[in-house]
Amino acid sequence: MKKILLVIFAIILCSSIAVSQVTIKGGISLGTVGGNDSKFSLDLSDFNPSLSAEPTTRLGFVAGAAVRIGLPIGITIQPEIWYVQKGATYKFPTIPLDILTPGLSGNATETIKLDYIEIPLMIKYSLPVPVISPYLEAGLSYSALLSAKLKTEVSLSGVPGITAPTTTETDIKADMNKSDFSIQLGAGVSIAMLEVDARYVIGLSKLDKDKKEDIYNRAIVLTLGLKL
């Protein structure tokens, strides 16, 4: 794994020296998770043993840079490096808590916040269209985990004087896989000095440290690039 990372860094370094065109990129990441164990159950067995939620998107930020290595017949090799926020959000429906206090209910939101340094290596094919340059792309990426946190927000209703949600955040990095390999598929368009790009990222590595849970990263990444 470390050897792969060193090779990719070497490619980026050599490319940046040999190729004058560098693209600075920024945008948003719509992260979620997939897999057989991606459904999340809230441990409230005394009140509602079937309470669970499906993953929804965590809106995150992405920023980085890419270098372009032009090849014949419209093909480009593009090493990149960026910071990206992934994860997922689980929104639980109204939780009846009448067993504690008559009329008491609540709702909860759990957000898994995973932040990575990601190194994609993309192959791009530019379509022969005048004025604009649409392209298709595919590649592999390696991600190193920077931080992992679980944010919990609980709101109660039916309790006089309590209106604001209670928020807690727990560091879960010790329980997470420190790296992730993924496939990236996308398309975009270059117009003059600008580049608009959309990708679907399919994680191949299980997220938990022990690799027992069948849960993987998924994300849609939308970026706007400026060619220097």
LINRAGI-V305895 format. One record per residue. D_CENTER is the distance of its C-alpha to the mean C-alpha in Angstrom with 2 decimals. Layout:
BEGIN
[[D_CENTER] [D_CENTER]]
END
This chain:
BEGIN
[[20.44] [21.75] [23.97] [21.20] [19.37] [22.79] [23.53] [20.42] [21.23] [24.80] [23.92] [22.08] [25.07] [27.67] [26.06] [25.91] [29.61] [30.67] [28.77] [29.41] [26.68] [23.43] [20.68] [18.89] [15.61] [13.76] [11.91] [9.24] [5.67] [6.34] [4.06] [6.78] [8.69] [11.73] [14.95] [18.42] [17.75] [14.74] [17.36] [18.01] [21.68] [23.10] [26.04] [28.85] [31.24] [34.31] [33.39] [31.22] [30.29] [28.31] [25.86] [22.29] [19.25] [16.69] [12.94] [11.99] [9.11] [7.95] [8.57] [7.20] [8.79] [8.77] [12.17] [14.12] [16.95] [18.22] [21.74] [23.56] [26.06] [28.22] [29.94] [32.62] [32.31] [29.27] [26.82] [24.61] [22.73] [19.95] [18.51] [15.74] [14.25] [11.68] [9.95] [6.30] [5.08] [2.68] [5.68] [8.31] [11.69] [15.05] [18.07] [21.40] [24.55] [27.70] [28.87] [32.71] [34.16] [37.82] [38.78] [38.34] [39.67] [41.05] [38.89] [35.85] [32.40] [28.85] [25.22] [22.09] [18.37] [16.06] [12.61] [10.56] [9.07] [7.33] [7.72] [8.23] [10.74] [9.93] [13.04] [13.14] [16.67] [17.25] [20.52] [21.35] [24.39] [25.91] [28.03] [31.60] [31.52] [33.61] [32.57] [28.84] [26.90] [24.43] [22.57] [20.65] [18.31] [16.96] [16.03] [14.56] [12.30] [12.56] [10.25] [12.16] [11.18] [12.56] [12.54] [11.96] [13.69] [14.81] [16.07] [18.92] [20.85] [24.17] [26.65] [30.24] [32.86] [36.55] [37.00] [39.17] [37.82] [34.16] [31.96] [28.90] [25.99] [25.70] [22.43] [21.68] [18.88] [18.98] [17.73] [16.51] [15.57] [18.86] [17.89] [14.62] [14.41] [14.33] [12.93] [10.89] [12.17] [10.75] [12.44] [11.63] [14.00] [14.80] [17.64] [18.84] [22.04] [23.82] [26.46] [28.58] [26.50] [23.34] [20.53] [18.26] [15.41] [13.19] [11.09] [9.85] [7.81] [9.58] [9.22] [12.85] [13.15] [13.86] [12.04] [15.39] [17.71] [20.55] [18.64] [20.63] [18.13] [16.90] [13.23] [10.35] [6.61] [6.37] [4.81] [7.42] [7.64] [11.06] [13.00] [16.64] [18.40] [21.83] [24.00] [26.20]]
END
